[in-house]
Amino acid sequence: MPKTRRRTRPMLPAVLHPDTAGIDIGATEIYVAVPPDRDERSVRRFAVFTEDLHALADWLRLCGVQSIAMESTGVYWIPLFQILEAHGFEVCLVNARHVKNVPGRKSDVQDCQWLQYLHSVGLLRGSFRPPDQVCVLRTLLRHRDSLIQMAASHVQRIQKALNQMNLQLHHVISDITGVTGLAILDAILAGERDPHTLAEFRNPHIKASKDVIAKALVGDYRREHLFTLNQSLAAYRHYQTLITAVDAEVETLLVHFDSRIDPTINPPPPATTVHRKPRGNEPRFDLRTELYRILGVDLTQVPGLNSLNVYTAFAEVGSDLSRFPTHKHFASWLGLCPDNRVSGGKVLSVRTRHVKHRLAHALRLAAQSLLRSASALGAFYRRMRAKLGAPKAITAAAHKLARIIYHLLTTRTPYCETVLAAHDIEYKRRFESRLRRQAHSLGLQLVPLTPKPSVS
């Protein structure tokens, strides 16, 4: 008789972390799974009220759990994360894309059991989260960005009201919310209609002449549009007041950070750009010096970076980048490096990952500002722009800025452009050599230009 094949169970990975739990978080309920041998009901459901979250932590303590895996679902995970950390648990916050469930039926019970299993066999990696002191600043930074966006929407409503009255003021001055623009708007809302009288509020630094401004202020002053203009301007000023309050809170919190350098003994290097007062949405206090004191290095010396860019970097990652072994890991976390996909020895794609990160966005904006920079970074950006196009050049320059930030924060050394300048000189040498070879192949010869003698 033919021998019957013995059915064997598939080999399962060895359990590396037996004292683990998995949590599936929702808006109104939370499902928690522990190893089956810890409780008769290894999966339990809890409400999201604070006392229920503390009861969840007590039950996990009774089950002997030490490490917990949970998804970063919206903002619902934040209260539970903080309570579990306060109870002394090791919380592994994982990306939802990394823990997709197996094919088949999906339920909250299966999700938390799948999280517990993956965590027990060591297949999950926790997401980066800066220290709690930095998270406070990060919350204020993101709130401040939201306030700026809402204030900008009311600026657009102000421009809409002016367009409806055919007042072209915002087309002849660059900033409708500047000194001249606000003074003219206040006079209009106070009842002034004479364009030449309104043009007298022109600031001497405005490029447009009084006659041009007066011509732009001749329009149809309708009551309904003046009403909407008044409310939009009041809303804009209200948000500016809120932004100022946020800046005051940030200034108070920055004082409590440890100093890596004393600005009174080792003052920061001279600023690359000198302004008499903060511009745009910059804070109204000396943010650059505070960040220099905390970080121990002045990142604003890097071309393209200003105080707001550096503050974004500090609020998103903090001053300790030891969680990232190399600058490559840091750039990959930001989504600024190629995401190579190779199969069968064939490169399928090298496009960057689709990552939404505030620091990556800030670095891209900084990279875009290098277009007219006379630095070696500016030359690199223009070279990449000519070779790859603007979008890829922005990503390449942002990648280089991320590497520079990582190097400066890990070594605490001042920014020096010597290496970048040497690369730029080497590129120019290779470029000249290539031009000479091309000219020689065409039977031509390159002759360097001699400077013309000065005429006395």
Contacts in CASP RR format, 6 or more apart in sequence:
PFRMAT RR
TARGET T0000
AUTHOR 0000-0000-0000
METHOD contacts of the structure
MODEL  1
MPKTRRRTRPMLPAVLHPDTAGIDIGATEIYVAVPPDRDERSVRRFAVFT
EDLHALADWLRLCGVQSIAMESTGVYWIPLFQILEAHGFEVCLVNARHVK
NVPGRKSDVQDCQWLQYLHSVGLLRGSFRPPDQVCVLRTLLRHRDSLIQM
AASHVQRIQKALNQMNLQLHHVISDITGVTGLAILDAILAGERDPHTLAE
FRNPHIKASKDVIAKALVGDYRREHLFTLNQSLAAYRHYQTLITAVDAEV
ETLLVHFDSRIDPTINPPPPATTVHRKPRGNEPRFDLRTELYRILGVDLT
QVPGLNSLNVYTAFAEVGSDLSRFPTHKHFASWLGLCPDNRVSGGKVLSV
RTRHVKHRLAHALRLAAQSLLRSASALGAFYRRMRAKLGAPKAITAAAHK
LARIIYHLLTTRTPYCETVLAAHDIEYKRRFESRLRRQAHSLGLQLVPLT
PKPSVS
12 121 0 8 1.000
13 121 0 8 1.000
13 122 0 8 1.000
13 123 0 8 1.000
14 121 0 8 1.000
15 120 0 8 1.000
15 121 0 8 1.000
16 120 0 8 1.000
16 121 0 8 1.000
16 122 0 8 1.000
17 67 0 8 1.000
17 119 0 8 1.000
17 120 0 8 1.000
17 121 0 8 1.000
17 122 0 8 1.000
18 35 0 8 1.000
18 120 0 8 1.000
19 35 0 8 1.000
19 64 0 8 1.000
19 65 0 8 1.000
19 66 0 8 1.000
19 67 0 8 1.000
20 35 0 8 1.000
20 65 0 8 1.000
20 66 0 8 1.000
20 67 0 8 1.000
20 68 0 8 1.000
20 69 0 8 1.000
20 116 0 8 1.000
20 119 0 8 1.000
20 120 0 8 1.000
21 32 0 8 1.000
21 33 0 8 1.000
21 34 0 8 1.000
21 60 0 8 1.000
21 63 0 8 1.000
21 65 0 8 1.000
21 67 0 8 1.000
21 68 0 8 1.000
21 69 0 8 1.000
21 116 0 8 1.000
21 119 0 8 1.000
22 32 0 8 1.000
22 33 0 8 1.000
22 34 0 8 1.000
22 68 0 8 1.000
22 69 0 8 1.000
22 70 0 8 1.000
22 112 0 8 1.000
22 113 0 8 1.000
22 115 0 8 1.000
22 116 0 8 1.000
22 119 0 8 1.000
23 30 0 8 1.000
23 31 0 8 1.000
23 32 0 8 1.000
23 33 0 8 1.000
23 68 0 8 1.000
23 69 0 8 1.000
23 70 0 8 1.000
23 71 0 8 1.000
23 80 0 8 1.000
23 112 0 8 1.000
23 115 0 8 1.000
24 30 0 8 1.000
24 31 0 8 1.000
24 32 0 8 1.000
24 70 0 8 1.000
24 71 0 8 1.000
24 108 0 8 1.000
24 111 0 8 1.000
24 112 0 8 1.000
24 115 0 8 1.000
25 70 0 8 1.000
25 71 0 8 1.000
25 73 0 8 1.000
25 76 0 8 1.000
25 77 0 8 1.000
25 80 0 8 1.000
26 48 0 8 1.000
26 73 0 8 1.000
26 76 0 8 1.000
26 108 0 8 1.000
27 48 0 8 1.000
27 76 0 8 1.000
28 47 0 8 1.000
28 48 0 8 1.000
29 45 0 8 1.000
29 46 0 8 1.000
29 47 0 8 1.000
29 48 0 8 1.000
29 108 0 8 1.000
30 45 0 8 1.000
30 46 0 8 1.000
30 47 0 8 1.000
30 48 0 8 1.000
30 52 0 8 1.000
30 53 0 8 1.000
30 56 0 8 1.000
30 80 0 8 1.000
31 43 0 8 1.000
31 44 0 8 1.000
31 45 0 8 1.000
31 46 0 8 1.000
31 108 0 8 1.000
31 109 0 8 1.000
31 111 0 8 1.000
31 112 0 8 1.000
32 43 0 8 1.000
32 44 0 8 1.000
32 45 0 8 1.000
32 46 0 8 1.000
32 56 0 8 1.000
32 59 0 8 1.000
32 60 0 8 1.000
32 112 0 8 1.000
33 42 0 8 1.000
33 43 0 8 1.000
33 109 0 8 1.000
33 112 0 8 1.000
33 113 0 8 1.000
33 115 0 8 1.000
33 116 0 8 1.000
34 42 0 8 1.000
34 43 0 8 1.000
34 60 0 8 1.000
34 63 0 8 1.000
34 65 0 8 1.000
34 116 0 8 1.000
35 42 0 8 1.000
35 63 0 8 1.000
35 116 0 8 1.000
35 120 0 8 1.000
36 42 0 8 1.000
38 63 0 8 1.000
38 64 0 8 1.000
38 65 0 8 1.000
39 59 0 8 1.000
39 63 0 8 1.000
43 109 0 8 1.000
43 112 0 8 1.000
43 113 0 8 1.000
44 56 0 8 1.000
44 59 0 8 1.000
45 108 0 8 1.000
46 52 0 8 1.000
46 53 0 8 1.000
46 55 0 8 1.000
46 56 0 8 1.000
48 76 0 8 1.000
48 79 0 8 1.000
50 79 0 8 1.000
50 83 0 8 1.000
53 79 0 8 1.000
53 80 0 8 1.000
53 83 0 8 1.000
54 83 0 8 1.000
56 80 0 8 1.000
57 83 0 8 1.000
57 84 0 8 1.000
57 87 0 8 1.000
57 89 0 8 1.000
60 68 0 8 1.000
60 84 0 8 1.000
60 89 0 8 1.000
61 87 0 8 1.000
65 89 0 8 1.000
66 89 0 8 1.000
66 90 0 8 1.000
67 89 0 8 1.000
67 90 0 8 1.000
67 91 0 8 1.000
67 92 0 8 1.000
67 119 0 8 1.000
68 84 0 8 1.000
68 89 0 8 1.000
68 90 0 8 1.000
68 91 0 8 1.000
68 92 0 8 1.000
68 119 0 8 1.000
69 92 0 8 1.000
69 94 0 8 1.000
69 99 0 8 1.000
69 115 0 8 1.000
69 116 0 8 1.000
69 118 0 8 1.000
69 119 0 8 1.000
69 124 0 8 1.000
70 77 0 8 1.000
70 80 0 8 1.000
70 81 0 8 1.000
70 91 0 8 1.000
70 92 0 8 1.000
70 93 0 8 1.000
70 94 0 8 1.000
70 115 0 8 1.000
71 77 0 8 1.000
71 93 0 8 1.000
71 94 0 8 1.000
71 95 0 8 1.000
71 96 0 8 1.000
71 99 0 8 1.000
71 115 0 8 1.000
72 93 0 8 1.000
72 94 0 8 1.000
72 95 0 8 1.000
72 96 0 8 1.000
72 127 0 8 1.000
73 96 0 8 1.000
77 93 0 8 1.000
81 91 0 8 1.000
81 93 0 8 1.000
84 91 0 8 1.000
85 91 0 8 1.000
92 119 0 8 1.000
92 124 0 8 1.000
92 125 0 8 1.000
92 126 0 8 1.000
93 126 0 8 1.000
93 127 0 8 1.000
93 129 0 8 1.000
94 115 0 8 1.000
94 124 0 8 1.000
94 125 0 8 1.000
94 126 0 8 1.000
94 127 0 8 1.000
95 127 0 8 1.000
98 124 0 8 1.000
98 125 0 8 1.000
99 114 0 8 1.000
99 115 0 8 1.000
99 118 0 8 1.000
99 124 0 8 1.000
101 110 0 8 1.000
101 111 0 8 1.000
101 114 0 8 1.000
102 114 0 8 1.000
115 124 0 8 1.000
118 124 0 8 1.000
128 317 0 8 1.000
128 323 0 8 1.000
128 324 0 8 1.000
128 333 0 8 1.000
129 135 0 8 1.000
130 138 0 8 1.000
130 316 0 8 1.000
130 317 0 8 1.000
130 318 0 8 1.000
131 318 0 8 1.000
131 320 0 8 1.000
133 256 0 8 1.000
133 257 0 8 1.000
134 314 0 8 1.000
134 315 0 8 1.000
134 317 0 8 1.000
134 318 0 8 1.000
136 253 0 8 1.000
137 250 0 8 1.000
137 253 0 8 1.000
137 254 0 8 1.000
137 314 0 8 1.000
137 315 0 8 1.000
138 315 0 8 1.000
138 316 0 8 1.000
140 246 0 8 1.000
140 249 0 8 1.000
140 250 0 8 1.000
140 253 0 8 1.000
140 315 0 8 1.000
141 250 0 8 1.000
141 311 0 8 1.000
141 312 0 8 1.000
141 315 0 8 1.000
141 316 0 8 1.000
141 358 0 8 1.000
142 358 0 8 1.000
143 246 0 8 1.000
144 243 0 8 1.000
144 246 0 8 1.000
144 247 0 8 1.000
144 250 0 8 1.000
145 358 0 8 1.000
147 239 0 8 1.000
147 242 0 8 1.000
147 243 0 8 1.000
147 246 0 8 1.000
148 239 0 8 1.000
148 243 0 8 1.000
148 281 0 8 1.000
150 239 0 8 1.000
151 236 0 8 1.000
151 239 0 8 1.000
151 240 0 8 1.000
151 243 0 8 1.000
154 232 0 8 1.000
154 233 0 8 1.000
154 235 0 8 1.000
154 236 0 8 1.000
154 239 0 8 1.000
155 176 0 8 1.000
155 177 0 8 1.000
155 236 0 8 1.000
157 228 0 8 1.000
157 232 0 8 1.000
157 235 0 8 1.000
158 170 0 8 1.000
158 176 0 8 1.000
158 177 0 8 1.000
158 185 0 8 1.000
158 229 0 8 1.000
158 232 0 8 1.000
158 233 0 8 1.000
158 236 0 8 1.000
159 170 0 8 1.000
159 176 0 8 1.000
160 228 0 8 1.000
161 225 0 8 1.000
161 226 0 8 1.000
161 228 0 8 1.000
161 229 0 8 1.000
161 232 0 8 1.000
162 168 0 8 1.000
162 169 0 8 1.000
162 170 0 8 1.000
162 176 0 8 1.000
162 229 0 8 1.000
164 222 0 8 1.000
164 225 0 8 1.000
165 219 0 8 1.000
165 220 0 8 1.000
165 221 0 8 1.000
165 222 0 8 1.000
165 225 0 8 1.000
165 226 0 8 1.000
165 229 0 8 1.000
166 219 0 8 1.000
166 220 0 8 1.000
167 216 0 8 1.000
167 217 0 8 1.000
167 218 0 8 1.000
167 219 0 8 1.000
168 216 0 8 1.000
169 176 0 8 1.000
169 181 0 8 1.000
169 184 0 8 1.000
169 213 0 8 1.000
169 216 0 8 1.000
169 217 0 8 1.000
170 176 0 8 1.000
171 216 0 8 1.000
172 208 0 8 1.000
172 212 0 8 1.000
172 213 0 8 1.000
172 216 0 8 1.000
173 180 0 8 1.000
173 181 0 8 1.000
173 206 0 8 1.000
173 208 0 8 1.000
173 213 0 8 1.000
175 181 0 8 1.000
176 185 0 8 1.000
177 236 0 8 1.000
179 203 0 8 1.000
180 201 0 8 1.000
180 202 0 8 1.000
180 203 0 8 1.000
180 206 0 8 1.000
181 201 0 8 1.000
182 233 0 8 1.000
183 201 0 8 1.000
184 198 0 8 1.000
184 201 0 8 1.000
184 213 0 8 1.000
184 217 0 8 1.000
185 229 0 8 1.000
185 233 0 8 1.000
187 197 0 8 1.000
187 198 0 8 1.000
187 201 0 8 1.000
188 198 0 8 1.000
188 217 0 8 1.000
188 221 0 8 1.000
188 226 0 8 1.000
188 229 0 8 1.000
189 226 0 8 1.000
189 229 0 8 1.000
189 230 0 8 1.000
189 233 0 8 1.000
192 198 0 8 1.000
193 221 0 8 1.000
195 213 0 8 1.000
195 214 0 8 1.000
195 215 0 8 1.000
195 216 0 8 1.000
195 217 0 8 1.000
195 218 0 8 1.000
196 210 0 8 1.000
196 214 0 8 1.000
198 213 0 8 1.000
198 214 0 8 1.000
198 217 0 8 1.000
199 210 0 8 1.000
199 211 0 8 1.000
199 213 0 8 1.000
199 214 0 8 1.000
199 217 0 8 1.000
200 210 0 8 1.000
202 208 0 8 1.000
202 210 0 8 1.000
202 213 0 8 1.000
206 213 0 8 1.000
243 281 0 8 1.000
244 284 0 8 1.000
247 283 0 8 1.000
247 284 0 8 1.000
247 285 0 8 1.000
250 283 0 8 1.000
251 283 0 8 1.000
251 285 0 8 1.000
251 290 0 8 1.000
254 290 0 8 1.000
254 294 0 8 1.000
257 294 0 8 1.000
258 294 0 8 1.000
259 293 0 8 1.000
259 294 0 8 1.000
260 293 0 8 1.000
260 294 0 8 1.000
260 295 0 8 1.000
260 296 0 8 1.000
260 319 0 8 1.000
260 412 0 8 1.000
261 292 0 8 1.000
261 293 0 8 1.000
261 296 0 8 1.000
262 293 0 8 1.000
263 289 0 8 1.000
263 292 0 8 1.000
263 293 0 8 1.000
268 288 0 8 1.000
268 289 0 8 1.000
268 292 0 8 1.000
268 298 0 8 1.000
269 298 0 8 1.000
269 301 0 8 1.000
269 414 0 8 1.000
271 288 0 8 1.000
271 300 0 8 1.000
272 300 0 8 1.000
272 301 0 8 1.000
272 303 0 8 1.000
273 306 0 8 1.000
278 284 0 8 1.000
281 308 0 8 1.000
282 306 0 8 1.000
282 307 0 8 1.000
282 308 0 8 1.000
283 307 0 8 1.000
283 308 0 8 1.000
283 311 0 8 1.000
287 307 0 8 1.000
287 308 0 8 1.000
287 311 0 8 1.000
288 298 0 8 1.000
288 300 0 8 1.000
288 307 0 8 1.000
288 310 0 8 1.000
291 298 0 8 1.000
291 299 0 8 1.000
291 307 0 8 1.000
291 310 0 8 1.000
291 311 0 8 1.000
291 314 0 8 1.000
292 298 0 8 1.000
294 314 0 8 1.000
294 319 0 8 1.000
295 310 0 8 1.000
295 314 0 8 1.000
295 319 0 8 1.000
295 409 0 8 1.000
296 412 0 8 1.000
297 408 0 8 1.000
297 409 0 8 1.000
297 412 0 8 1.000
297 413 0 8 1.000
297 414 0 8 1.000
297 415 0 8 1.000
298 414 0 8 1.000
298 415 0 8 1.000
299 305 0 8 1.000
299 309 0 8 1.000
299 310 0 8 1.000
299 313 0 8 1.000
299 405 0 8 1.000
299 408 0 8 1.000
299 409 0 8 1.000
299 415 0 8 1.000
300 306 0 8 1.000
300 307 0 8 1.000
300 310 0 8 1.000
301 414 0 8 1.000
301 415 0 8 1.000
302 377 0 8 1.000
302 401 0 8 1.000
302 404 0 8 1.000
302 405 0 8 1.000
302 408 0 8 1.000
302 415 0 8 1.000
303 370 0 8 1.000
303 373 0 8 1.000
303 375 0 8 1.000
303 377 0 8 1.000
303 378 0 8 1.000
304 366 0 8 1.000
304 367 0 8 1.000
304 369 0 8 1.000
304 370 0 8 1.000
304 373 0 8 1.000
304 377 0 8 1.000
304 401 0 8 1.000
305 366 0 8 1.000
305 401 0 8 1.000
306 366 0 8 1.000
308 362 0 8 1.000
309 362 0 8 1.000
309 363 0 8 1.000
309 365 0 8 1.000
309 366 0 8 1.000
312 358 0 8 1.000
312 359 0 8 1.000
312 362 0 8 1.000
313 359 0 8 1.000
313 362 0 8 1.000
313 405 0 8 1.000
316 357 0 8 1.000
316 358 0 8 1.000
316 359 0 8 1.000
317 359 0 8 1.000
319 409 0 8 1.000
321 330 0 8 1.000
321 406 0 8 1.000
321 409 0 8 1.000
321 410 0 8 1.000
322 410 0 8 1.000
324 330 0 8 1.000
324 333 0 8 1.000
324 406 0 8 1.000
327 402 0 8 1.000
327 403 0 8 1.000
327 406 0 8 1.000
327 407 0 8 1.000
328 337 0 8 1.000
330 402 0 8 1.000
330 403 0 8 1.000
330 406 0 8 1.000
331 337 0 8 1.000
331 399 0 8 1.000
331 402 0 8 1.000
331 403 0 8 1.000
331 406 0 8 1.000
334 355 0 8 1.000
334 357 0 8 1.000
334 359 0 8 1.000
334 360 0 8 1.000
334 363 0 8 1.000
334 402 0 8 1.000
335 352 0 8 1.000
335 353 0 8 1.000
335 355 0 8 1.000
335 357 0 8 1.000
335 360 0 8 1.000
336 352 0 8 1.000
336 360 0 8 1.000
336 363 0 8 1.000
336 395 0 8 1.000
336 398 0 8 1.000
336 399 0 8 1.000
336 402 0 8 1.000
337 352 0 8 1.000
337 399 0 8 1.000
338 350 0 8 1.000
338 351 0 8 1.000
338 352 0 8 1.000
339 349 0 8 1.000
339 350 0 8 1.000
339 351 0 8 1.000
339 352 0 8 1.000
339 353 0 8 1.000
340 347 0 8 1.000
340 349 0 8 1.000
340 350 0 8 1.000
341 347 0 8 1.000
341 348 0 8 1.000
341 349 0 8 1.000
341 350 0 8 1.000
342 348 0 8 1.000
352 395 0 8 1.000
360 398 0 8 1.000
360 402 0 8 1.000
363 398 0 8 1.000
363 401 0 8 1.000
363 402 0 8 1.000
364 394 0 8 1.000
364 395 0 8 1.000
364 398 0 8 1.000
366 398 0 8 1.000
366 401 0 8 1.000
367 381 0 8 1.000
367 393 0 8 1.000
367 394 0 8 1.000
367 395 0 8 1.000
367 396 0 8 1.000
367 397 0 8 1.000
367 398 0 8 1.000
367 401 0 8 1.000
368 394 0 8 1.000
370 377 0 8 1.000
370 378 0 8 1.000
370 380 0 8 1.000
370 381 0 8 1.000
370 382 0 8 1.000
370 397 0 8 1.000
371 378 0 8 1.000
371 381 0 8 1.000
371 382 0 8 1.000
371 385 0 8 1.000
373 381 0 8 1.000
375 417 0 8 1.000
375 420 0 8 1.000
376 417 0 8 1.000
376 420 0 8 1.000
376 421 0 8 1.000
376 423 0 8 1.000
376 424 0 8 1.000
377 397 0 8 1.000
377 400 0 8 1.000
377 401 0 8 1.000
377 417 0 8 1.000
377 420 0 8 1.000
378 397 0 8 1.000
379 424 0 8 1.000
380 396 0 8 1.000
380 397 0 8 1.000
380 400 0 8 1.000
380 420 0 8 1.000
380 423 0 8 1.000
380 424 0 8 1.000
381 393 0 8 1.000
381 394 0 8 1.000
381 396 0 8 1.000
381 397 0 8 1.000
383 427 0 8 1.000
384 392 0 8 1.000
384 393 0 8 1.000
384 396 0 8 1.000
384 397 0 8 1.000
385 393 0 8 1.000
387 393 0 8 1.000
388 396 0 8 1.000
404 415 0 8 1.000
407 413 0 8 1.000
408 414 0 8 1.000
408 415 0 8 1.000
432 446 0 8 1.000
435 446 0 8 1.000
436 446 0 8 1.000
439 445 0 8 1.000
439 446 0 8 1.000
END
